[in-house]
Amino acid sequence: MSVGVIGIGHYAPPKVVTNKDLEKIVDTSDEWIRTRTGIEERRIAEDDMDTSDMAFLAAEEALKDAGTKAEELDLILVATVTPDTPFPSVACMLQERLGATKAAAMDVSAACAGFMYAMITAKQFIDTKVYRRVLIVGVEKLSKITDWTDRNTCVLFGDGAGAAVMGEVSEGKGILSFELGANGAGGEHLYQNKSNHLFMNGREVFKFAVRQMPESSVNVIEKIGYNKEDVDYLIPHQANIRIMEAARQRLGIAEEKMATTIKKYGNNSSASIPMALSESVRNGSIKENDLVVLVGFGAGLTWGAVALRWGK
Ligand code: ACO
């Protein structure tokens, strides 16, 4: 049996914060941010919109796209490092708001690789026929743990949500291979500190990411006996355009075959891959039968990649 995405959706809060806006609060420049990261602007959620609110809006869109009723859901997995509260989980809040009365619900914590972990967990339950419909969401309100006085990090992040409904798809479509990994020894390079702010050793994370993203992308392709040339579209975690470019060049694919939402959204952690996936399908960049590679990395350190044949 094949397991794949049967519906997608995303939500980006309307408030735009540009690099010029950040020049007013920290010692930085539009030029530095653009050239070092590829980010031009990011979306920031208002105070009255929390993580679960964004998750709800993305989930509603994904359910509609899938033609699935909330009551049909068997499981809800929410990947986030910025839940409304540590407990109850965002997944439980979502279960209640959607009216997904028969769904089990839990959050998944794997930072920017969280959506990949959620997707592969969903696949196991569907593969084994334990569950039929699983809602997965990647959502972050990073603005609430951002230190707005630290120019090293505050220019990088944004808020948003992306969601997918997973289920059985036609033979040959859906997830063809995957890789998940972790290296807890690298945890010291990216963590939430005692003031509840995000701390990052950018150079160390950069070194890890430029090695891991291309490696994992190639691994999932080779596992299924395909060549790099067979990849139709690449959705890397949107952390830094230079890291993304390293993955793209290693795969040897054309610029227009890689999603680059980083320009307008910045780094949305676990939400970046599903937001980019949803946008790429909506704008026609991903077409039926395309071989798509999703690849993420993040705090933990964690990483994950999936090769999937798009379509139901
Ligand atoms: N504006 C101006 N100057 C800045 C800024 C800024 N916003 N931020 C840092 N600088 C300065 C630094 O202070 C440093 O100055 P110094 O040399 O006087 O000390 C100089 O710029 C260069 O700093 P580097 O760290 O070498 O800059 P680099 O080119 O590596 O870019 C960056 C920094 C963008 C953070 C990069 O290292 C990076 O993208 N790292 C990976 C981040 C990442 O992928 N995170 C993903 C995980 S996020 C998650 O899991 C939630």
Boltz pocket constraint, residues with backbone or C-beta under 6 A from the ligand:
constraints:
  - pocket:
      binder: B
      contacts: [[A, 27], [A, 28], [A, 29], [A, 32], [A, 33], [A, 36], [A, 37], [A, 111], [A, 112], [A, 151], [A, 152], [A, 153], [A, 155], [A, 190], [A, 201], [A, 202], [A, 203], [A, 205], [A, 206], [A, 209], [A, 239], [A, 240], [A, 243], [A, 267], [A, 269], [A, 297], [A, 298], [A, 299]]
      max_distance: 6.0
